[in-house]
Amino acid sequence: MPCWNLAVPGWGWWRFCDEQHVVKGVFTDGDLRRWLVGGGALTTPVSEAMTPNGITLQAQKPRH
């Protein structure tokens, strides 16, 4: 899965998309902590620890 790192200071999350750029899941620093505390391994594919099938919104121009 292609991945874009949202490298904004203070934001700890990444989105994972398919080849058509449809978001398939997000992975947060909180997901990582929960995964590791629950016994997850760092060698596990991120697809097993990410939050799948989220709802996405499209940006729109303000309606004034």
Secondary structure, DSSP 8 states (H G I E B T S, - for coil): --EEE---TT--EEEEE-TT--EEEEEEHHHHHHHHHTT--TTS-GGGTSEES-----------
